[in-house]
Amino acid sequence: MGGSFRKIGRALHFPVTGTARGIRKATHAHGAGESGLGKLIELHGVNGAGDVMITVALASTVFFSVPTDEARGRVALYLAITMAPFTLLAPVIGPLLDRLPHGRRAAMAGAMLARALLALVLSGAVVSGGLELYPAALGVLVSSKAYGVVRSAVVPRLLPPRFSLVKANSRVTLGGLLATGIAAPVGAGLQQIGPRWPLYGAFVLFVTGTVLSFTLPPKVDSAKGEDRALLAADEQHLHGLHRQPVKRPGLRTVGPAVTHALAANAAIRCLTGFLIFFLAFLLREHPVSGQSAAVSLGIVGVSAGVGNALGTAVGAWLRSRAPEIIIVTVVACVAGAAITAAVFFGAVMVAGLAAIAGFAQALAKLSLDALIQRDVPELVRTSAFARSETLLQVSWVLGGAIGIVMPLNGTAGLAVGAAIVGIGWLTTVRGLIDSARRGGTGRARVA
């Protein structure tokens, strides 16, 4: 009898334990378990799942519950309140991490715990409609972006032997995308039970993430062999580290290829933020023919997610081959796609643009990672990741702000999106091609 119960028990919990073992085996493969990268992949998956839960709850209560004739004004106010302060706070995060390199695990845990507590605050606000909704949503956004900056600074400390940053970041990103894809329908199902339930799910996930943050190896908090990166190339600082004290350090130790690549990535990230908010408003009032606003936004969101996953996979396959040419090519492709979508505006074109933009963002970011590994001295590489990620986050916020104020005209809006990425491409293409011809300032590492 006891043996039968044990067999039944094993059969019932095998789907859970078997799935957990499979995830652990995948995340810890090829030395990632020994280096600690596997734990970071799992932590990033928890982070993505928690953010999706909060997004589902807020989208359902703040966005779709608002009548159509009031949607734009109220949602624009909500987004302005949550995003504008972050534009001022984001530039502080990178330099702050430079000054506090020994607290990275605590910073990640703090970002997780803050969102866990704010999820509980939001669970009451989404029902009562209280004013605490707005500062709580701001806190969630700032904590999420702060986690992203810290995570970018942590990855270089956890590279397994013979791993490139491109390969490591590909694994972390794919782990987050898979977790997001799983959590989205779960969050939608919890939303059917009640508006509080996705936020309860987010609370559990972020508490788990708080614990997981402290399981990362202690070397994450070590600043041994590190210095600050300066993010503006000039002839005086291209060869060797910047060691003279300056009042306002920028990105000067990274070289021109990295700064041009960063500018191109900022243009794509700005376009991504623009498309998210512009299409959210546009499809809210003018959904795809025969579909609801939620389904229309879902189609675009799935297209962007598939494109992002495909770009990450292609980036891992290409590794660090000709990163300058890859960036020039994908930015040109997304600019062409935006122009085409503006001229032939329609549901298929919008979904296609979302997919191409997601693909370009992922592939261009991985190429930027390859350039940072190739051209940036190891002494300042961690700092360069933190500062570059901060600039990309600000670009996303600025793009979103443009999307909020745009008139709801599909052709005009996508023309503005094409102009954003086109300017970024034109101002960086020459520098990136010249860098590719010279072969960069350093030697590409094995992937």
Salt bridges, closest charged atoms under 4 A:
GLU42 OE2 - ARG24 NE 2.73
GLU42 OE2 - HIS28 ND1 3.62
ASP51 OD1 - ARG115 NH1 2.91
GLU70 OE1 - ARG74 NH1 3.97
ASP98 OD2 - ARG387 NH2 2.53
ASP221 OD2 - ARG105 NE 2.94
GLU226 OE1 - ARG104 NH2 2.73
GLU226 OE2 - ARG157 NH1 2.87
ASP234 OD1 - HIS237 ND1 2.70
GLU324 OE2 - ARG374 NH2 2.68
ASP369 OD1 - LYS365 NZ 2.81
ASP375 OD1 - ARG374 NE 2.72
GLU389 OE2 - ARG269 NH1 3.84
ASP434 OD1 - ARG437 NH1 3.98
